[in-house]
Amino acid sequence: MLMNLINASDILKRYAEEERNFLNLNLSRVDLKGTDLQGSDFSNANLNSADLSSTNLSDTNLMGTDLNRANLKQANLSQACLLHSSLVWADLKEAILVNANLSHALLNNANLTSACLKGANLSEASLQGACLVQAILSQANLLKAILKGADFTAANIDEANLRQTNWEGAILSQASLQRVDLEESQLNEAILKRADLTEADLVGADLRYADLTEAILCRVALELANLVGADLSRANLKQASLFRADLEGAVLRDTNLVETDLRHTNFKETQLMGADFSGSRVKKACFTDAQGLTCQQKQWLRANGALNIP
């Protein structure tokens, strides 16, 4: 559909006259910086490279809108509808997106540094290569979202729905992921150094070769998880469950495994120097060619039903 061409003055004049219908318009590169456009309908409009920094776009309809490379720094997009919108390379630094609907949106390489997405719907959205350093995503819904290579350093993602998400190669260092649902998610080669995953659900998650050094994994559910080659050095897994998890070739130097459920866990060729198994359940856990166990640990593991103690 051919879009109507219109300028910023026309938009502001019509808005002042209580017009709210701006759908399908061609507003490429328009300058609406710092204006109030609350409750407007820009669905399917072209706002490519527009300056919308510090603009009030709360409760707006931006469904299917082209916002590629738009400047949305410190914009207010609370409760906005961005369903199927495209924000590739958009600048959303410090933007407010509380309870916004970004389902199926394209946010590849977008800058969301320090943005607030609390309670936002990002289900099946794509954020490949996006920057979300120190962003707030607590209680957000990211079901089946694609987050490959994104940077979530020091982000707050507490209690979010992250089920079946793809975090391959993503950076989550020092991020807070308390009580998140990461069941069946892909976190292979993700960097989770010093991340806080207290009480997270990682059942069946793929964590192959992930960096979990010094991560907090207390009371985490890791049943059936794939941790092949992962680095869990100095991680805290107190009271976690690794029932039937696969840790073949993983590094667990100085790892806290106190009171963990390690039944049927595969520890083949793991490095366990300084690991603490005190009070853990190890029946039928397999330690084939595991390295770093002390004589006392070997004796204790055998006495408690562990298998193939070297």
N, C-alpha and C positions, 0 to 999 in steps of 0.2 A: 504494500500500500504506500502511495506517495505521501510523504509527510508535508504538512503545512509549515512554511517558514515563518518564524516569529522571533521578536527580540525580547530582551529582558524588560524594557520599559513597558511593552505590551502586556507581558505576564503580570508585572506588578500593578499595572492599572486595572487589569481585569480582576486580579485578586482583591484589590481594594473595593471593587464593585461587587464583591462576594461571588465572583465566578471561581469555580474550583475544577472545571473540566479542561485539562490540558493534555489529554491523551493523544497519542500518535503525532505529536508535534516534533519538528526538527529544531532542536535547541543545542546543537553541537557547538561547543566552545562558549556557550552563553555565560555571562558573569552575573550570578545571583548571590554572591557572597554576602553572608550576614543577614539575609532577608528572612521573613516569616512566611512560610508557605504551608503551614500546618493544615492537614486534612485535604490537600490537593490530590488530583488524580493525574499522574504522569505515566500511566500504564502505556507500554509499547512506544514511548517517546524516545527520541535520540538525544541523550545528554552526554554523548561522548566528549571527553576532555572539558566538560563544563566546570566552572568554579562554583562549588556549593559549600565552600568552607564556612563553618560557623552558622550555617543555614538551619532553620527550624523546619525539618521535614517529618516531624512526628505525625503518626497516623496517616501518612500519605500512602497512595497506591502507586507503587513503582514496579508492578508486575510486568515482566518481560521487557523492562527498560534497559537501554544501552547506556551503561555508566562506565564503560571502559575508559581508563585513564582519567576519570573525573577526580577533582579535588574535593574531598569530603572531610577534610581535617576538622575535628571538633564539631562536626554536624550532629544534629539531634535527629536520629532516625528511630526513636522509640516507637514500638508497635507499628512500624511501617511494614507494608507488604512488598517484599522484594522477590517474590516467588518467580523462579525462572529468569531472574534478572542477570545481567552480565556486568561484573565489576573487575574485569581483568586489569591488572596493574593500577587499579584505583588506589587513591591515598585516603585511608580511613583512620589515620592516626588520631587517637583520643576521641574518636566518634562514639556516640551513645546509641547502642542498638538493643536496648533492653526490650525483651519480648518481641523483637522483630522477626518476621517470617522470611527466612533466607533459604527455604527449602528448594533444592535443585538449582540454586544460584551458582554462577561461575565466579570464583574469587581467586583464581590462579594468580600468583605473584602480587596479590594485593598487600598493602601495608596497613595492618591492623594493630600496630604497636600501641599498647595501653588503651585499646578500645574496650568498651564495656558491652558484652554480649550476654549478660545475665538473662537466663531464661529464653534465649533466642532459639528459633527452630532452624537448624542447619542440616536437617536430614537430607541425605543424598546430595549435599552441596560438594563442590570441588574447590579445595583450598591448596592445591599443589604449589609448593614453593612460596606460600604466603608467609608474611612475618606477623606473628602474634605475640611478640615479646611483651611480657607483663600484662597481657590482655586478661580480661575477666570473662570466663565462660561458665561460671558456676550455674548448675541446674539447666544448662543448655541441652538441646537435643541434637546430637550429631550422628544419629543412626545411619549407618552405611556411607558416611561422608568419606571423601578421598582427601587425605592430609599428607600425602607423600612429600617428603623433603621440606615440610613446613617447619617454621621455627617458633616453638612455644616456650622458649626459655623463661622461667619464673612466672609462667601464666598460672592463673587460678581456674582450675577446671573441676572443682569439687562437685560431687554428686551429679555429674553430667551423664547423659546416656550416650555412651561411646560404643555401643554394641555393633559388631561387624564393620568397624571402621578400618581404614587402611592408613597406617602411620609409617610405612616403609621408609627408613632413612630420616625420619623426622627428629627434630631436636626438642627434647622435653626436660632438659637439665634444670634442676631446682624447681620444677613445676609442682603444683599441689593438685593431686588427683585423688583426694580422699573420697572413699565410698563411690567411686565411679563404676559404671558397668562397661567393661571392656571384653565381655564374653565373645569369643570367636573372632577377635580382632587381629589384624596383622601389624605386628610391631617389630618385624625382623629388621635388624641393623639400626633400630631406633636408639637414640641416645637419651637415657633416663638417669643420668648421673645425678645423685642426690635428690632425685624426685621423691615426693611423699605420696605413696600409694596405699596408705593405711586403709584396711578393710575394703580394698577394691576387689571387683569380680573379674578375674582373668581366666576363667574356666575355658579351656580349649584354645587359648590365645597362642599366636605364633610369635615367639620372642627369640627366634634364632639369631645368634650373634649380637644380641642387644647389649648395650652398655648400661648395666644396672649397678655400677660401683657406688657404694655408700647410699644406695636407695633405701627408703623406709618401706618395708613390705610387711609390716606387722598385721597379723590376722587376714592376710590376703588369700583369696581362693585361687589357687593355681592348679587345680585338678586337671589332668590331661593336657596341660600346657606343654608347648614345645620350646625348651630352653637350650637346645643344642648349641654349644659353643658360646653361650652367653657369659658375660663377666659379671659375677655377683660378689666381687671382692668387697669386704667390709659392709655388705648389705645386712639389714636387720630383718630377718624373716621370723621373728618370734611369734609363735602360735599360728603360723601360716599353714595352709594345706597344700602339699605338693603330691597328693595321692595320684599315682600313675603318671606323674610328669616325667618328661624326658630331658635329662641334663647331661647327656653324653658330651664329653669334651668341655664342659663348662668349667669356669674358674670360680672357686668358692673360698678364696684365701681370707682367713679371719672373718668368715661369715657367721652371723648369729642364727643358728638353727634350733634354738632352745624351744622345747615344747611344740615342735612342728610335727605335722603328719607327713611322714616320708614313706609310708607303706607303698610297696610296689614301684617306688621311684627308681629310675635308671641313672646311676652314678658312674656309668662306664667311662673310664679314662678321664675322670674329673680331677681337678687339683684342689685338695682339701686341707692344705696347710693352715693350721690355726682355727679351723672350723669348730664350732661348739655345738655338739649334738645333745646336750644335757636335757633329759626329760622328753626327748623326741620319740616318736613311734616309727620303728624301722623294719617291721616285719616284712620280709620278702623284698626289701630294697636291694638292688643289685649293685655291687661295688667292683665289678670286673676291671682290673688294671687301674683302679683309682690310686692316686698318689697323695702323699702327705699325711696319712693317718698314723697316729702314734700307736705303739703297742697296746697301751691301755684302751684306746678307742677301738682298736680291732677286736680286742677281747670283749668289750662291752657290746659292740655291734653283733658279734656272733651269738652272744648270750641272749640278745633280744630279737633274734630271728632274721638278721640281715644275711644276704647271700653273696657268695663269691668274694669273700674278704681276701685281699691280696696278702 
